[in-house]
Amino acid sequence: MQKLGSKVIYQIYPKSFFDSNGDGIGDLRGIIQKIDYLKQLNVDMIWFNPFFVSPQKDNGYDIADYKRIDPRFGTMADFEELVAKLKEINVGVMLDMVLNHCSTEHEWFQKALAGDKKYQKFFYLRKGKDGQLPNNWQSKFGGPAWEKFGDSDYYYLHLYAPSQADLDWHNPEVRKELAGVVNFWRAKGVHGFRFDVINVTGKDELLADSTDPIEEKHLYTDTPVVQDYLKELNRNSFGQDEDSVTVGEMSSTTIANSIAYTKPEDHELSMVFTFHHLKTDYKDGEKWTKAPFDFMSLKQILLGWQEEIAQGGGWQALFWNNHDQPWALNRFGDTGKYRVKSAQMLGMAMQLMRGTPFIYMGEELGMIDPDYHSMDDYVDIEAKNAYKMLLDKGYQADEAFAIVHSKARDNSRVPMHWDDSKYAGFSTVTPWLLPTDQDRINVKKELSEGHIFSFYQDLIKLRKSEALIQDGMIKGLLKDDPQIFAYERTLNGQRLLVLCNFYAKSRQLDLPASWVGQTGRVLLANDACAWTEVPTRAEIAPYEAICFKAE
């Protein structure tokens, strides 16, 4: 079994990767046609966002059939060919398992609506109280978390969109069916699974009222029974494969729970996605605000979590970007003069830490948020709801749009930029979401004259060749420095120093005393740096990134 620390995983949002049949939507055959590109990056596994049958109310996260490929993406034969061709280049497949909820168009929900008592127990159906909803929980997409269940006196719970009915994991029949879904795909040669919002499956059975939004999360997030559910799912499905790789998307989780979910001896998950570092540009903890990121908070969260999870024996997924986040370059880097250097710097800062790196498609090109000017350019239900919410709060239209534009999930869902043509080489027709900036950021240009893709190749080579990066412990350095992100990795007496400047200004820096005078070599840097010995003091250039190994 390959060690988790030596793996690098690439994320593909199929709808936006490559359109092979000219309908404006990416598909499985499009991914097959781009396998040579994926081979160049030398990743170990690809995580695919959902391509199962879905009404697409939430871009595929509202699944109507877990065991069928949505025709808009292709056929089961296409999928089987994709798995086989990826296997030829030693790349595994990770599928997105959306098991907290299903589409209201799913057969289970439709049978429940038709009066089938067995399937009514698959969902949280509750009567209202005193003419009100069953409780005061709020949907994460805005509004109440309850919707009328047909013409009955009942309501069903949906923590997300009304079209996404929460499944009742307290029911063992539900858990058995969902383990069956995982096993169906295992039989197709899939050994990687990403579990969507898996830590909200253990909801308070009583569904009690909350007294405030913070307390409300504790009634359905990280409840102790989730640990039992994951152990059971592991035992009954993916845990039977020696080479399985699993990651849980953990909403508002804690360090202690992240360790518990991922300690190998507990047989739950391989690793967790956590998002606290991606909330450091939220004003007063609110997503739909516009504010510069808090560097000291970012540093404290990233390094604090790294150190404690390492000491506790857990494991993290390392990432800046995914389909649910605006591009990291817009948030933590420079999209203008220093776009290349800041993209490289962010890559080094994240990828050389302890964990398993995930690269989101286009990150290796230095892609940035689209240059949209109207809400008509957006598709995502969350963005549209947020815009309306901001208007209702009294924001002017331009203010509301500016906030949505800075945080919308569609920012990173734009089609992959393959070339500088009208539709970025993604499609021959108007795509489902329009690309922008492909004139200066695209695969063809990057591979011929760029420096970000090759830097990511070097980062991946480093991880695969250095046991220190794969298995070493981690310790944050220069924790009070207002500009430099620094840490060291240690393993059996070996030492690695990583220094990253997060700003567009140089920094005169006193190097950590424990490193001054250490001899060695620079393994990778994005600026002219040829240290053979760590100096007492150094000037770190704008967005400079240095990886130095003591020898």
Wavefront OBJ file of the C-alpha trace (Angstrom):
o trace
v 0.000 0.000 0.000
v 1.345 3.434 -0.955
v 1.760 5.727 2.009
v -0.752 8.571 2.325
v 2.116 11.035 2.681
v 3.497 10.192 -0.755
v 0.187 10.603 -2.580
v -0.984 13.684 -4.482
v -4.640 13.904 -5.552
v -6.028 16.011 -8.396
v -9.628 17.198 -8.349
v -11.720 17.346 -11.512
v -15.098 19.047 -11.684
v -16.374 17.016 -14.679
v -18.936 19.587 -15.781
v -16.121 22.066 -16.405
v -13.113 19.991 -17.508
v -13.629 19.300 -21.230
v -16.706 19.055 -23.452
v -16.205 16.255 -26.000
v -19.616 16.353 -27.682
v -20.349 20.066 -28.131
v -23.237 20.514 -25.701
v -21.507 23.067 -23.454
v -21.052 20.629 -20.560
v -17.910 18.693 -19.660
v -18.176 14.916 -19.769
v -16.374 11.639 -19.120
v -15.144 11.241 -22.690
v -13.695 14.720 -22.406
v -11.631 13.577 -19.430
v -10.485 10.497 -21.374
v -9.275 12.782 -24.171
v -7.144 14.759 -21.700
v -5.400 11.855 -19.971
v -2.034 12.802 -21.498
v -2.296 16.158 -19.720
v -3.059 14.436 -16.416
v -0.111 12.095 -16.936
v 2.277 15.049 -17.152
v 1.352 16.228 -13.681
v 2.219 12.807 -12.185
v -0.586 12.664 -9.607
v -1.687 9.415 -7.934
v -5.456 9.711 -7.860
v -8.234 11.878 -9.257
v -11.220 12.963 -7.227
v -14.249 13.466 -9.457
v -17.172 15.577 -8.345
v -20.538 13.809 -8.785
v -21.607 12.736 -12.267
v -24.505 10.573 -11.107
v -28.103 11.043 -12.250
v -29.282 14.353 -10.826
v -31.695 17.194 -11.603
v -28.670 19.477 -11.070
v -30.407 21.804 -8.619
v -27.088 21.886 -6.726
v -24.688 20.972 -9.524
v -24.867 17.241 -8.941
v -24.878 17.223 -5.153
v -28.575 16.390 -5.326
v -28.348 12.773 -6.438
v -31.385 10.999 -7.848
v -29.639 7.675 -8.558
v -26.334 6.746 -6.918
v -25.621 3.854 -9.289
v -26.177 5.433 -12.704
v -24.147 7.903 -14.748
v -26.120 10.983 -15.708
v -26.494 10.849 -19.529
v -25.256 14.429 -19.818
v -21.857 13.149 -18.614
v -21.787 9.883 -20.560
v -22.411 6.196 -20.002
v -21.258 3.479 -17.640
v -19.084 2.183 -20.492
v -17.398 5.592 -20.645
v -16.747 5.455 -16.914
v -15.323 1.944 -17.092
v -13.036 3.012 -19.941
v -11.927 6.045 -17.936
v -11.045 3.874 -14.922
v -9.094 1.472 -17.148
v -7.165 4.197 -18.963
v -6.261 5.934 -15.699
v -5.091 2.620 -14.289
v -2.723 2.303 -17.264
v -0.923 5.438 -16.049
v -1.127 4.323 -12.391
v -3.776 6.841 -11.418
v -6.614 5.777 -9.131
v -10.187 7.065 -8.983
v -11.898 8.818 -6.077
v -15.658 9.339 -6.274
v -17.777 11.838 -4.395
v -20.266 10.123 -2.093
v -23.106 12.497 -1.152
v -24.659 10.359 1.551
v -26.057 12.906 4.017
v -28.916 13.710 1.653
v -30.398 12.742 -1.681
v -32.479 14.494 -4.307
v -36.211 14.711 -3.722
v -36.412 13.071 -7.161
v -34.666 9.958 -5.805
v -36.765 6.792 -5.844
v -36.557 6.583 -2.036
v -38.114 9.998 -1.538
v -40.709 9.440 -4.232
v -41.759 6.153 -2.606
v -41.961 7.953 0.744
v -44.217 10.602 -0.816
v -46.414 7.817 -2.226
v -46.982 6.539 1.300
v -44.438 3.706 1.577
v -43.800 3.438 5.337
v -40.380 1.806 4.845
v -39.061 4.732 2.851
v -40.725 7.356 5.007
v -38.348 6.110 7.699
v -35.422 6.965 5.380
v -36.001 10.679 6.047
v -36.577 13.045 8.943
v -40.344 13.510 8.776
v -41.850 15.513 11.614
v -45.145 17.265 12.245
v -45.196 20.977 12.920
v -45.546 22.346 16.442
v -48.333 24.767 17.336
v -48.824 25.768 13.732
v -45.069 26.306 13.280
v -42.274 24.280 11.729
v -40.927 21.251 13.670
v -38.024 23.346 14.949
v -36.149 26.538 14.180
v -33.134 25.073 12.377
v -31.897 27.026 9.378
v -30.759 25.677 6.022
v -27.112 26.283 5.166
v -28.366 27.691 1.862
v -30.653 30.171 3.611
v -34.181 29.978 5.027
v -35.791 27.291 7.208
v -34.410 23.746 7.120
v -37.927 22.291 6.747
v -40.195 21.845 3.748
v -43.761 20.529 3.497
v -43.890 16.804 2.796
v -46.415 16.566 -0.017
v -50.016 17.117 1.086
v -49.449 15.569 4.517
v -49.195 17.157 7.949
v -45.462 16.418 7.933
v -42.328 18.345 7.018
v -38.999 16.892 5.878
v -35.574 18.123 6.978
v -33.113 19.592 4.485
v -29.947 21.116 5.900
v -29.148 22.259 2.368
v -31.523 23.027 -0.527
v -35.216 21.997 -0.338
v -34.451 19.605 -3.209
v -31.921 17.797 -0.970
v -33.750 15.752 1.675
v -31.597 14.637 4.603
v -31.330 10.868 5.018
v -31.928 9.502 8.514
v -28.724 7.647 9.383
v -30.253 6.510 12.672
v -32.125 3.974 10.522
v -29.870 0.905 9.943
v -31.632 0.252 6.630
v -30.377 3.622 5.369
v -26.820 2.818 6.402
v -27.032 -0.590 4.718
v -28.246 0.954 1.454
v -25.455 3.552 1.498
v -22.757 0.969 2.176
v -24.201 -0.836 -0.842
v -23.630 2.285 -2.948
v -19.954 2.347 -1.953
v -19.616 -1.373 -2.705
v -21.224 -0.927 -6.135
v -18.447 1.455 -7.140
v -15.733 -0.629 -5.478
v -16.776 -3.429 -7.839
v -16.112 -0.999 -10.715
v -12.479 -0.581 -9.626
v -12.901 2.525 -7.470
v -10.729 2.655 -4.360
v -11.052 6.299 -3.361
v -14.078 7.922 -1.759
v -14.711 11.478 -0.677
v -17.664 11.716 1.715
v -19.596 14.955 1.420
v -20.508 16.735 4.718
v -20.279 13.355 6.430
v -20.016 14.749 9.961
v -23.583 16.120 9.948
v -25.122 12.649 9.612
v -25.480 12.130 13.369
v -28.284 14.576 14.021
v -29.986 14.917 17.380
v -32.836 12.397 17.125
v -35.145 14.737 19.003
v -34.403 17.588 16.576
v -34.646 20.077 19.419
v -34.920 23.818 18.915
v -31.640 25.725 19.028
v -31.128 28.896 20.966
v -28.673 30.385 18.479
v -26.952 29.444 15.188
v -23.730 28.405 16.931
v -25.493 26.007 19.292
v -27.583 24.714 16.417
v -24.517 23.265 14.705
v -23.757 21.182 17.813
v -27.128 19.471 17.462
v -26.137 17.941 14.129
v -22.360 18.333 13.722
v -19.693 15.919 15.037
v -22.106 14.151 17.375
v -20.479 11.019 18.906
v -22.591 8.609 16.865
v -20.837 9.767 13.654
v -17.756 7.873 14.836
v -19.856 4.701 15.079
v -21.369 5.270 11.641
v -17.941 5.671 10.038
v -16.536 2.576 11.727
v -19.515 0.605 10.445
v -19.207 2.016 6.918
v -15.486 1.258 6.925
v -16.109 -2.327 8.088
v -18.881 -2.966 5.563
v -17.328 -1.355 2.486
v -14.053 0.420 1.705
v -12.197 -0.959 4.741
v -12.059 -4.287 2.935
v -9.592 -2.793 0.417
v -5.949 -2.446 1.454
v -5.417 0.394 -0.988
v -8.540 2.418 -0.169
v -8.164 6.180 0.284
v -10.985 8.055 1.973
v -11.508 11.671 2.922
v -14.342 13.172 4.893
v -15.551 16.687 4.236
v -15.981 17.958 7.777
v -18.236 20.945 8.289
v -17.243 23.145 11.272
v -15.269 20.322 12.884
v -12.625 20.427 15.634
v -9.029 19.267 15.920
v -9.987 16.559 18.412
v -12.665 15.162 16.122
v -10.374 15.349 13.098
v -7.849 13.194 14.950
v -10.552 10.752 16.009
v -11.888 10.406 12.458
v -8.460 9.640 10.997
v -6.371 7.684 13.498
v -5.502 4.486 11.595
v -6.159 2.236 14.579
v -9.779 3.457 14.787
v -10.612 2.322 11.239
v -12.750 5.263 10.133
v -11.287 7.540 7.414
v -7.864 8.161 5.877
v -8.032 11.945 6.206
v -10.285 14.976 6.611
v -11.017 18.178 4.728
v -11.345 21.098 7.136
v -12.110 24.682 6.180
v -11.178 26.962 9.038
v -8.202 28.426 7.146
v -10.543 29.378 4.289
v -12.654 31.526 6.594
v -9.881 33.978 7.437
v -11.287 36.493 4.954
v -14.754 36.369 6.548
v -15.745 39.506 8.414
v -17.040 38.683 11.907
v -17.272 35.044 10.868
v -19.784 35.746 8.083
v -19.068 34.320 4.624
v -21.042 36.875 2.611
v -18.801 39.800 3.496
v -15.832 41.356 1.778
v -12.623 41.796 3.741
v -8.882 41.203 3.298
v -7.627 37.938 4.743
v -6.192 37.928 8.259
v -2.670 36.587 7.737
v -1.908 36.012 11.415
v -5.128 34.073 11.827
v -4.411 32.060 8.659
v -0.965 31.171 9.950
v -2.210 30.301 13.421
v -4.947 28.029 12.081
v -2.835 26.204 9.507
v 0.138 25.589 11.775
v -1.886 25.012 14.938
v -3.993 22.321 13.275
v -0.932 20.764 11.659
v 0.983 20.485 14.917
v -1.881 19.138 17.028
v -3.149 16.650 14.452
v 0.392 15.372 13.911
v 0.874 14.905 17.648
v -2.479 13.126 17.899
v -1.720 10.735 15.063
v -4.403 12.007 12.683
v -4.094 12.975 9.028
v -5.172 16.002 6.959
v -5.991 16.739 3.348
v -3.978 19.789 2.249
v -5.702 22.226 -0.101
v -6.278 25.854 -1.070
v -8.881 25.359 -3.790
v -11.912 23.270 -4.600
v -15.297 23.538 -6.320
v -16.858 25.221 -3.262
v -14.352 28.056 -2.921
v -13.352 31.139 -4.915
v -9.782 30.907 -6.185
v -7.074 31.120 -3.526
v -5.014 33.484 -5.687
v -7.709 36.136 -5.378
v -7.917 35.623 -1.638
v -4.330 35.080 -0.502
v -2.135 36.031 -3.449
v -1.717 38.584 -6.218
v -3.647 38.248 -9.484
v -1.647 40.951 -11.258
v 2.104 41.588 -11.212
v 2.920 38.671 -8.932
v 0.384 36.122 -10.141
v 3.027 33.538 -11.061
v 5.163 33.962 -7.967
v 2.244 34.021 -5.560
v 0.745 30.916 -7.191
v 4.061 29.132 -6.715
v 4.383 30.409 -3.152
v 0.907 29.234 -2.173
v 1.647 25.853 -3.722
v 4.817 25.395 -1.671
v 3.283 26.707 1.556
v 0.514 24.109 1.406
v 2.016 21.124 -0.362
v 5.100 20.624 1.786
v 3.132 20.378 5.018
v 2.163 17.107 6.694
v -0.769 15.456 4.928
v -2.002 14.562 1.459
v -2.084 17.450 -1.051
v -5.113 18.033 -3.285
v -4.736 20.148 -6.433
v -7.907 21.559 -7.970
v -8.019 21.642 -11.771
v -6.642 24.956 -13.028
v -4.699 25.662 -9.852
v -1.587 24.447 -11.666
v -2.222 27.208 -14.234
v -2.719 29.984 -11.692
v -6.386 30.464 -12.554
v -8.267 33.369 -10.978
v -11.865 34.428 -10.331
v -13.824 35.203 -13.520
v -14.341 38.791 -14.580
v -18.115 38.746 -14.185
v -20.244 41.897 -14.059
v -23.775 40.662 -13.375
v -25.633 38.074 -11.315
v -26.873 36.768 -14.668
v -23.365 35.350 -15.144
v -23.781 33.104 -12.091
v -25.601 29.772 -11.961
v -25.086 28.521 -8.415
v -28.137 28.446 -6.147
v -26.070 29.502 -3.127
v -24.784 32.646 -4.870
v -28.248 33.657 -6.045
v -29.716 33.123 -2.564
v -26.876 35.111 -1.010
v -27.415 38.025 -3.395
v -31.110 38.165 -2.503
v -30.271 37.914 1.203
v -27.830 40.830 0.945
v -30.388 42.963 -0.884
v -32.941 42.131 1.811
v -30.427 43.318 4.404
v -30.291 46.704 2.719
v -27.141 46.460 0.609
v -27.101 48.347 -2.671
v -27.075 46.136 -5.778
v -23.442 46.919 -6.611
v -22.344 46.249 -3.017
v -24.218 42.943 -2.911
v -22.746 41.876 -6.248
v -19.199 42.754 -5.147
v -19.573 40.530 -2.091
v -21.014 37.612 -4.064
v -18.337 38.039 -6.717
v -15.651 37.645 -4.056
v -17.072 34.486 -2.478
v -19.179 32.620 -5.067
v -18.545 28.926 -5.661
v -18.991 29.403 -9.409
v -15.714 31.344 -9.443
v -13.768 28.089 -9.447
v -16.355 26.145 -11.450
v -15.654 28.036 -14.671
v -14.507 25.828 -17.555
v -10.882 24.744 -17.647
v -8.819 27.046 -19.860
v -7.223 24.874 -22.551
v -6.373 27.680 -24.960
v -7.115 31.354 -25.648
v -10.120 30.831 -27.938
v -13.600 32.241 -27.314
v -14.681 29.390 -25.063
v -11.163 28.614 -23.786
v -10.910 25.400 -25.826
v -13.392 23.828 -23.432
v -16.276 23.646 -25.899
v -17.275 24.609 -29.429
v -20.540 26.132 -28.170
v -21.529 28.503 -25.379
v -20.629 26.618 -22.176
v -22.827 26.310 -19.118
v -20.609 28.866 -17.370
v -18.491 31.391 -19.235
v -14.695 31.505 -18.951
v -12.769 34.784 -18.742
v -9.043 35.680 -18.791
v -8.196 32.704 -21.018
v -6.171 35.052 -23.213
v -3.431 35.104 -20.575
v -4.137 31.968 -18.515
v -4.504 28.670 -20.374
v -2.933 25.230 -20.660
v -1.386 25.761 -24.100
v 0.380 28.939 -23.017
v 1.382 27.570 -19.613
v 2.955 24.410 -21.023
v 4.893 26.321 -23.672
v 6.133 29.324 -21.716
v 4.709 29.307 -18.177
v 6.300 28.565 -14.814
v 3.448 27.480 -12.531
v 2.709 24.021 -13.970
v 6.400 23.081 -13.901
v 6.676 24.329 -10.308
v 3.792 22.057 -9.329
v 5.543 19.175 -11.099
v 8.617 19.902 -8.973
v 6.542 20.014 -5.781
v 5.050 16.608 -6.623
v 8.500 15.154 -7.393
v 9.778 16.462 -4.059
v 6.971 14.803 -2.141
v 7.515 11.502 -3.903
v 11.283 11.542 -3.332
v 11.603 12.936 0.192
v 10.557 10.731 3.109
v 10.965 13.833 5.238
v 8.021 15.451 3.427
v 5.967 12.257 3.355
v 6.368 11.217 6.981
v 8.070 13.975 8.944
v 6.642 15.850 11.900
v 5.941 19.572 11.594
v 6.616 22.617 13.741
v 5.648 26.204 12.996
v 8.403 28.834 13.021
v 8.424 32.649 13.126
v 4.868 32.529 14.442
v 4.801 36.238 15.300
v 6.148 37.450 11.968
v 3.475 39.546 10.207
v 4.557 38.549 6.695
v 6.383 35.214 6.643
v 4.809 31.759 6.820
v 7.452 29.309 8.028
v 7.708 25.777 9.312
v 10.154 22.909 9.630
v 9.716 19.208 8.923
v 11.786 16.688 10.895
v 12.336 12.938 10.563
v 15.061 10.761 12.112
v 17.438 13.685 12.504
v 16.737 15.123 9.053
v 15.451 18.684 8.791
v 13.611 20.748 6.175
v 12.932 24.489 6.348
v 10.097 26.173 4.404
v 9.855 29.970 4.160
v 7.049 31.749 2.300
v 6.466 35.494 1.925
v 2.720 36.174 1.663
v 3.082 39.783 0.537
v 4.215 41.937 -2.403
v 6.987 43.581 -0.392
v 10.418 42.335 0.596
v 11.083 41.298 4.153
v 14.388 41.644 6.036
v 14.287 38.643 8.283
v 16.239 37.209 11.187
v 16.251 33.476 10.472
v 15.284 31.026 13.239
v 18.227 30.598 15.610
v 17.928 26.810 15.442
v 18.607 27.015 11.715
v 21.339 29.664 11.492
v 24.588 28.113 10.252
v 22.960 24.865 9.117
v 24.563 23.658 5.912
v 22.612 22.062 3.126
v 20.936 22.995 -0.144
v 17.853 24.628 -1.566
v 15.593 21.899 -2.917
v 13.147 24.310 -4.555
v 12.631 28.060 -4.732
v 10.709 30.470 -6.933
v 13.379 33.176 -6.748
v 17.153 33.251 -7.026
v 18.245 31.503 -3.838
v 21.368 29.353 -3.660
v 21.988 29.011 0.055
v 24.495 26.383 1.084
v 24.220 27.631 4.653
v 21.323 29.329 6.439
v 22.344 32.941 7.082
v 21.675 34.890 10.250
v 19.651 37.432 8.324
v 18.179 37.401 4.845
v 15.972 39.419 2.540
v 12.943 37.450 1.384
v 11.612 38.883 -1.898
v 7.907 39.502 -2.656
v 6.001 36.192 -2.674
v 9.276 34.289 -2.455
v 9.139 30.634 -1.433
v 12.173 28.638 -0.281
v 12.546 24.982 0.663
v 15.951 24.256 2.271
v 17.158 20.829 3.412
v 19.880 20.546 6.047
v 22.592 18.037 5.198
l 1 2 3 4 5 6 7 8 9 10 11 12 13 14 15 16 17 18 19 20 21 22 23 24 25 26 27 28 29 30 31 32 33 34 35 36 37 38 39 40 41 42 43 44 45 46 47 48 49 50 51 52 53 54 55 56 57 58 59 60 61 62 63 64 65 66 67 68 69 70 71 72 73 74 75 76 77 78 79 80 81 82 83 84 85 86 87 88 89 90 91 92 93 94 95 96 97 98 99 100 101 102 103 104 105 106 107 108 109 110 111 112 113 114 115 116 117 118 119 120 121 122 123 124 125 126 127 128 129 130 131 132 133 134 135 136 137 138 139 140 141 142 143 144 145 146 147 148 149 150 151 152 153 154 155 156 157 158 159 160 161 162 163 164 165 166 167 168 169 170 171 172 173 174 175 176 177 178 179 180 181 182 183 184 185 186 187 188 189 190 191 192 193 194 195 196 197 198 199 200 201 202 203 204 205 206 207 208 209 210 211 212 213 214 215 216 217 218 219 220 221 222 223 224 225 226 227 228 229 230 231 232 233 234 235 236 237 238 239 240 241 242 243 244 245 246 247 248 249 250 251 252 253 254 255 256 257 258 259 260 261 262 263 264 265 266 267 268 269 270 271 272 273 274 275 276 277 278 279 280 281 282 283 284 285 286 287 288 289 290 291 292 293 294 295 296 297 298 299 300 301 302 303 304 305 306 307 308 309 310 311 312 313 314 315 316 317 318 319 320 321 322 323 324 325 326 327 328 329 330 331 332 333 334 335 336 337 338 339 340 341 342 343 344 345 346 347 348 349 350 351 352 353 354 355 356 357 358 359 360 361 362 363 364 365 366 367 368 369 370 371 372 373 374 375 376 377 378 379 380 381 382 383 384 385 386 387 388 389 390 391 392 393 394 395 396 397 398 399 400 401 402 403 404 405 406 407 408 409 410 411 412 413 414 415 416 417 418 419 420 421 422 423 424 425 426 427 428 429 430 431 432 433 434 435 436 437 438 439 440 441 442 443 444 445 446 447 448 449 450 451 452 453 454 455 456 457 458 459 460 461 462 463 464 465 466 467 468 469 470 471 472 473 474 475 476 477 478 479 480 481 482 483 484 485 486 487 488 489 490 491 492 493 494 495 496 497 498 499 500 501 502 503 504 505 506 507 508 509 510 511 512 513 514 515 516 517 518 519 520 521 522 523 524 525 526 527 528 529 530 531 532 533 534 535 536 537 538 539 540 541 542 543 544 545 546 547 548 549 550 551
